[in-house]
Amino acid sequence: MKNTILITIIIAIMAIGSTFAQDGFRLTGKLQGLNDGSKVTLSLYLHKQQKPMFEAIVENGTFIFTGKLEGPRLFLLGVDGTSGKRETILIENTAMSVSGKYNVDEKGFARISDIVVKGSKLHDYFYEHGIKTKEALNQKFSAHRNNNKAVMDSLIKYKRGSTERNAYEQTDAFKKYNADEAAYFKNSNEMTHKVVTDNSKTFWGPLFMTYFYVYFTEDQQPIFNAMSDQAKNSFYGKQVSLELFPSQLIGKAAPEFSTPDRNGRKYSLKDCLGKYTIIDFWASWCSPCRKEIPNVKNLYANYHEKGLNILSISLDKKDEDWTKALDEEKMPWFNLIDKDGISGKYSITLIPYMLIVDQKGKVVGEKLRGESLAKKLKELFGE
């Protein structure tokens, strides 16, 4: 009789566990070094910063997240009230666990490390094809920078476009550095492209696009277009589609904003308007953006006296990267950095991205570069 009761209890417990796995997730975690009372958060991993979706308090060294997801989702695990590196976890509706270490350095930078996630085959797949690929690329990039440290130190001495810089760029050392960097980015593109295209029939394809690419460019549009309908219609497929093919702004009033220049002075869109104004979204690390600058300088020289203004808005995360690029490029127009969520207001996730507004701030042209930008200005100025 006792055995029958025990078996009945065990079966009931198994049934409850099975039902929970189908209805939601339970993530149990322990991070060595994290104090009781700390708040741990889970935020969706998307290109636009997300507020925490789930929160848990550490008690007796353990935190527990519970909830229900509409499908597998990639999350960032972090600690509330700290700044630093967060870890990615692919969560599905099942019982999972996470363990690792947590520490804060002397500068107040928090770090979660040595993460081990158990209980999810989907996270295992993400780890093998996503995290390990990115880690391998980061190691290769660090090795490239270490091998070329002397060249990089020399480049810091010379401003871009200076006689000294131009002379240095003719040396064998610089040419080797340039070739090594081109080889790294070629290899990086090939590795990430393979992971994305190998998974183009399911949600994994657009999820890996979101994970590998910080911002999308037009180069990724054919990759997405070749994916299956199942991939395109998935949660991540819809997110990627919104970023790759943003809604039209032509004929609408450009969203207002208030954001600073390098000296901290804030400007609004109205402060920068001319007869026509080019709004240029760019970043210091965006090679196509910087290659476009000489063309924009020529257009500015031709049309500024006729009423053309230019407003460049940087999407750089670090002010020092932005100001260094400004010193190198010497762009003689309004230069601001996005501290007001401007890219979100304009739905900008693909750069370089340029649009033109009239003197009232109405958008009269968008997605313009090179010849298309020059042609549109000729039309607007009646040439």
Secondary structure, 3 states (H helix, E strand, C coil): CHHHHHHHHHHHHHHHHHHHHHHCEEEEEEEECCCCCCEEEEEECCCCCCCCCEEEECECCEEEEEECCCCCEEEEEEECCCEEECEEEEECCCEEEEEEEEEECCCCEEEEEEEEEECCHHHHHHHHHHHHHHHHHHHHHHHHHHHCHHHHHHHHHCCCCCHHHHHHCCCHHHHHHHHHHHHHHHHHHHHHHHHHHHCCCCCHHHHHHHHHCCCECHHHHHHHHCCCHHHHCCHHHHHHHHHHCCCCCCCCECCCCEEECCCCCEEEHHHHCCCEEEEEEECCCCHHHHHHHHHHHHHHHHHHHHCEEEEEEECCCCHHHHHHHHHHHCCCCEEEECCCCHHHHCCCCECCEEEEEECCCEEEEECCCHHHHHHHHHHHCCC
